[in-house]
Amino acid sequence: MLRLNWITGSAALLISLSLAGTVSAQTAPEQEADRAETRRASIEDTLRATDEAVSAMNDPTCPPVTFSDVLANPDDTALNVCYARVQIAAGEVRGAAATLERVLLIAPDAVNVRLLYAIVLFRLDNVDEAEREFLEVSQLDLPADVRRQVDDFLDQIQLRRQTVRHRATVSFGTYYDTNRNSAPASDQTQVVGAFTPIALEENRENDDIGWLTALGYQFTYDPGFQNQHEIFGGVNLYGEVLTEVSQLDVQAMTLDLGTRLRYPGWTFTPRAFLRNMRLDWDKFFQSEGIELRVDHRHNLTGLEDVPPVDLWASFTAADEDYHNTRNFQTLTLRSGPKYTTRLGAGMLITPEHHISATFTNEYKSTAPDCANNGCVRVFSYDYNALELSHTWILGDGHFLLSNLLFGSRRYNASDALVVGGTGQRRYENPFRARVTYGMPLIDLIGETWLDDTVNSNNRILDFFGDTTVAFSGEFNYQRSNITNFQYNSERAQVLLTRRFDY
């Protein structure tokens, strides 16, 4: 009986397996077709998502997407890319990294999205992940300018891993100034209250051509603290040679040493400095001082869609020591302490536009002039100024800088050698407007022309690509209640700058 039951059960099992095999054999082609269709649909979805992500990255008018828009359609890569761009513009870099990571899970072949993701990781100082993403992008066939950008980021990552980082800057340039000696616009001067025409041609408005050279070296040392505190220092050399007014040739040097103490939301930067300047190689000016600067990033309460505001304040105390030269015999009267306070605010309103405003208050106390109306301090003054700046990143290394300055300087004593016995105190309002347009030098020369004409190699192309040429136009006007100090001038300048990081 047991054997019969076993045979019966085995037979039933074999029949079941046979029937199952028969059914499977009958449905296998349909299942393979379904799986193929599913794979095809998945590939098409990925390609479509990739195309949408790439298009959104290339769209200069990407719509202002909100988080609720993304929640309503989380798999829409175009929405996510636009939202990431909104987050970056608002300074929410960490949130943008999460958004871009979500896009790459859906569209892993969106190269420009992956490149932006790598840059965001770099800004977050996540150098290991950023390096991995940059290396992945570098394996692809990239345009020459994008290749240089990727290679530059990879080089910067290696620099960030160094305990000590160095930067050298070299600049050469020339300018034309319509009134280099700041001569009075009235062509007359006031002496002991009397007005007389300027007799000597060299004391009238002199236009001139100047040649500039600037050399800089800075270092930063990372002592290894978790908050990324660092020690920094450097030296800057500056030389200016004039074609005609040689008595205004300038040779200057600045040394500084300080530390940046970083805490959540705050950075404290104390530093000490030494400045030395010569006029036509005569010792002219030396200053030693200390400065404390505090930076804070502030998110506006109730205005989450508005980018954060970068706030800063600094206080500087310096002892300035002037020396008479062959051409200027009363400079020692300008010696004395100077105290400067600055308050500033800036905002990255879009990834391409940054605006800032800086208010400056300065008090200068100078040596008494005992040969002038009873030992008065004729060069002591109070100064206030407002400076407005706008930076426009035009793309591909091009940029436009605009700057306006309005000032008010009031002297604390009357200079009897100028105004006589009137008791009139000097008061002036400086105004300056400046615009600078910069670009990689290779764009000015033409990469194609350079390659075809001189058969240049990659090192030469990289050198010109890493050299910046800047064209500047500047207008200066100083209004004064004393004719000696009211003047105006215009300046046009070209400057080449090359930076070396190692």
Phi, psi and omega in degrees: 000317179297317181295320180298316179298321181294318179295318180297316179295321180293320180296318180297321180295316180296320179296319180298314179297321180295316178296320179298317178298321180296317179296317180299317181297327182285332186255351183304312180301319179295320179294319178297321179295319178297317180295320179297318178296321178296317179295318179298317179296322179294318178296317179296321178297318180295316179296318179294317178297321179294314179300319180293320179294316180296317180297320179295324177294326183272354184277113180289344180249042179304128185295153179284084184284145176252167180297326178294326176297319180292320178298325180289335181213073188294339182267003178280105185293326179297316177299316182295319179296315179297322179293322177298321178293323176297317180297318180296317179298328180273001180083008180271068188292321181296318177295324178295324178299316179295321179295314180294325177297321177295322178297317183290336174293329180270322184231075186292343183264009177282092190297316183292331175291318179296324178294317177296320178299319178296319179295320179296317177299322178297317178296330177279001181065023173270073191291328181294311179293321179298318179298318179300317180291317179298320179296322178294318178294324184294341180284350184268167177278104188249152171299156186300319182291323178291321178301316179296322179296315180297314180298323179295317179295320179297322176295319179296325178297318178296324178294322181295335180280350179281144176290321177242127178244144183237148175218128175242139181231133179235129180227138174227144180192178178215158178212162173237127182238131184282343181209069187295330182267010176051046180287151181301138180292338183279351184060025174219161182230153180253126180227119181050041175087350182260144180258128179224146176296150178288118187280314186276133180299326183292342178265356175273179179302124179238116172280151185203160175251129179243153178240129187248143171221130178225130178236131181225146174221131176225149174227154172228138180240127179261108181285357175095014178285152183297326182279004178063038170298154178210156175251139182223162177189174179175178178220140178231133178243140182221136177225140180222121181243127181260148182288322185241310185274073188292338180293349177256011173300136186241137170229123188222153177218140176229132174242139175213155180210132182197189179216148174249121180252110186257129175228163182306113178083351185226146172225128179249129185230091171273143178207160175238150184215159176224130179235140179221136182221145176234147173247120182052038178071007172269138177300127190234318190205140172216141182218136173237141182195176177230155181217144171234125178239140178235128178244143179213133174262123187242125174271128183288124182294130179078000180234063185296334181278352180267134180301152178295158180254130175269118181250144176211156177215145179216150175228130182234133174238124183224146174255115185255130183238115180258151179232141175292148178239179179299328186260344182226116191255001182237023185289333183298338180291347180269358181290147178149175182284153176225135182237127185233131175239132179232139175234132184220158176215140179217157181212134172272091188287330169216169178301341183260343188234128176232134178238153178207156176223136181229128175255133182239132171238130185224136174235127180239125175251128186241175182289149178286144176255095186284354175264010187225097169057040173085050174056047178274155178264083190289343182254009174283140184207164168245137185225134175229143181208150173239127181239128180245133182226148177223129177246127181239111177274113186270350180099154179057034177085002179268146180207159178227124180247131177235142185212133175234139178227130175238129183225166177215121181235125181237123181275149191271352182216158179275137178261099185296334179291344179254307188261001180070219183267016183288339183074011182290129177264143183288133179220134183214154179234099175283145175223137179220136174233130184221140176228133180231129175245127182233156180199162172297139182301328182295332178288329177286320181284318184103109182298319181295314179297316181298318182292319183283326188277313185251006179052050187288153176261180185296327181295319179294316179298318179296322180298311179292326179292330181267000176262131182257136172248132183234131178251127184234144171234136186219139175236129179239135175218130176236116176271138181214151176280355177239125189300332181302333190245012176259121184206170172213157179203156173235147181221140172237135189218146172234132183223130174257133182226134177231132182245140178236121176250133180205000000 
